[in-house]
Amino acid sequence: MSLVQAIGAFGRNDVKSVRRDSILIAVSLGPILYAMAMWFVPPLTEFLQRRYAFDLVPYHMLLVGAFVVVAPVAVLGALCGLIMLDDKDQRTLSALQVVPVPRSAYPLYRAATTTVVTALSVTVALALTRLVPADLLLASIPITFVSGMSAAALGLLMPVLANNKVEGLALLRGIGVLLIGLPIAPYFLDSLQWCFWPLPTYWPAKAFWLASAGASAWPYVLGGVVYNALIIGYLIRRLDAR
């Protein structure tokens, strides 16, 4: 079997896995649902201004960054991890050991597809929010790639630490706050940015907020690419060893 044939087989298996599991279908729609939730931000802004004289406008990009740039990382990263754990439960990974392709081909394929799917989903979701102007959407395209790499890192982490889908879901609950909640804190804590560098989702969140403020996001885009690439490489080696 050639590498191209193996990738085609992986893709067909993905389609079958998603079709037979309604949970995976629901999870894959997460980024779109987050984007649609942003449609309620303008009415909420108007209500808060009228009722409490509170201006929510300065925090619009904080909400977009948290729900549309960062949250899909957990959603699509979980989808990647659940598919890998499902393949493990179905002994698909055991069958790959006798196929004449490198053992690292499967996790590499999984990381690549998760990165691409997440980047595309986040880009579409940003466009659907109705809050992101065209120039910021264009500037955010490299940032969505960092989000995709963060999702791939999460997806590969799940089969490294969990033995089945139940353990994987429990793991996701445990680290969800770290990946989604904590990256919001640097928005308010300028002097403690370095404390959040170990979080893979910190990099796309910080890059998006800088871009939305008209500042250069490239240091955080490049830093996020390098950092997530190191994590992905380490996790692939762990999976290859197992």
N, C-alpha and C positions, 0 to 999 in steps of 0.2 A: 504494500500500500504506500503510495506517495504521500508527501505532506499535504498536497492539494486535496487528494481524496480523503485524507484524515480530517482536514478542516471541513470539507463538505459533509462528512459523517457527523462531526460534532454539531454542525448547524442543523441538520435534520433531526438529531436527537434533541436539540434545544426546542425546536418547534413542537415535537411530540410532548416534551415535558411540560411546556406552558399550556398546551391544549388540554392535557388531562388533569391539570391542577388549577382550580379556580382561584386559589390563593395567589399563585404566581401571576395570573392575569390581573387581579386586583392590585397587586403590588406594582406591576409595570405601569399602571395608570397614575401612580402617585404624583409624579412631577406635574402632570396636567391639572390634577386636582389642587395642588398647591398654587399653581398659577391662577386658577379660577377663584381661589380664596382671596387673592389680591384684588379682585373686582369689588370687594366690600370695603376696601381701605378708603377710597374717596368718600363714600357715605359716612363711614365711621369718623373720618377726619372732620367732616362738616358737623356731625353731631357733637363731637367733643369740643369743637370751637364754639358752637352755639350754646351748649349746655354748661360747659365748665371753663370756657375761655382757654382751652389747652390746644396748642398748635402741634398737630401730629406730622405736618409736612416735613420737618427736618429729619424725621425718623422713617420716612417712606423707604429709603434705600436700605436702612437697617432691616426692615421687615422683608424686603425683596431678597436681600442677601441671605437672611436666615432661612426663609421658607422656599426660595426658588434656586438659590445657588448651593446652599449647604444641605438642606433637608433631602433632596433627591440622592445625595451621596449615600445616606443611610438606606433609602428605599431601594435603589438599584444595586447598591452593594449587597444588600440582603438578598435580592433576587439572584445575583451571581452566586452567593454562598449557598443558598438553598438548592439551586440547581446542582452545584457540585456535590452537596451532601446527598441529594437525591440520587445522583449518579453513583455515589459511593454505596448507598443502600441497595441500589439495583445491581451492584457488582459490575457496573460499566467500567469503572476504573481498573478493576482486576483484569477484565478482558483486554484492556489496552496494554497490559504488560507483555502480551504475546504478539502484539502488532508491531511490525518493523518500522516504527517511527520513534523519535526521541521521547522519553517519558515526560520531558518538560514541554512537549508540544501542546498537551491539553491545558495546563495552567496558563501557558503563554497565550493560547487562543482565548481562554476565558478572560484573561486580563485585558487583551486587546479589544475584544467585542464589548466588554463592560465599559471600557474607556470611551469607545466610539459612541455607543448607545447613550451613555450618560451625557456626553458632551452635546450630542444632537438634541436629547430630551431637554436639557437645561436651556439650550439656545431657543428652542421652540417655546418653552415655558416662559422665558424672559419676554419673548415677543407677545405672548398672550396676556401678560399681566396688565397691559395698558398703562403701566407706570414708567416703563423704561423707554426713553427717547431713542431714535434710530442711531445716533452717534454713539451712545453708550452701549447699545446692543452690539454694534460692530466692534467696539473696543472690548467687549466681554467675551468674544469668541475664543481667544486664547485662554481666558479664565475658565471657560467651561471645560476645556481640555484638562485643566488641573483638577476640576471637580470629578471628571471621569477617572483620572488616575487614582484619586482618593477613594472612589467607589470600588475600583479594582482592588486596591489594597485591603479594603474591608471585606470584599468578597473572598479573597484568598485567605484572609485571616480566619474566617469561620471554619473551613475544613481543617485548618492547622490545629485549632484549639478544640473543636467539637467533633464528636464521633457520629452524630446523627442530626436530623432536622430539629428534633426537640431540644437538644443541647444547643444547637445553633441559634434557635429563637431565644432561648434563655440568655445566651451570650450577647445577642443583639440588644436585648433589653438592658443588659448591664452596661454596655459601652455606648448606648444611644445618647445618653446625656453628655458623655465626653465628646462625642463627635458633632452633636447638634447644639447642645446648650452652651458649653464652655467657649466655643469660638465666637459667641456673641459678646462675651465680656471684654475683649480687647477694644471693642468699639468705644467703650467708656474708660478704659484704663490705658492711656497712652504710655505711661512710664513703665508698664510691666509687660510690654509686648513679648519679650523674650521668653516669658514663662509659658507661652502658648505655642511656641515653635514646634514642640513634639507632636502636636495635634495635626494630622494630615489635612483636616478641613479648615484649619486656621488660614492656610495659604490662599485658597480661592476666595474665602470670605474677605480677608484683608485686601486682596487685590481688587475685588469688586468695589469695595467701599472707597478705595483710593481712586479708581476709575470714575466712580459716580461723582467724586469731588473735583474731578478735572486734573488729578495728579497722576504721575506715572505709576502704573501697576506692574511694570515689567520686572523689577527686582523680586517681587513676590510671586509672579508667574514663573520665572526661571527657578527661584528657590523651591517652589512647590513641585515643579517638574523633577528637579534633582532629588529632593527629599522623598517624594512618593516613588520615584524609580528605584531608589535604594531599598525602600520597604518592599516593593513588589519583587525585586530581585532576590531579597532574603527569603521571602515567603515561598517563592517558586523553588528555591533550593531546598527548603524544608519539606515541601510537598514531594519533590523529586526523591529526597532521601527516604520518605515514607513509602 
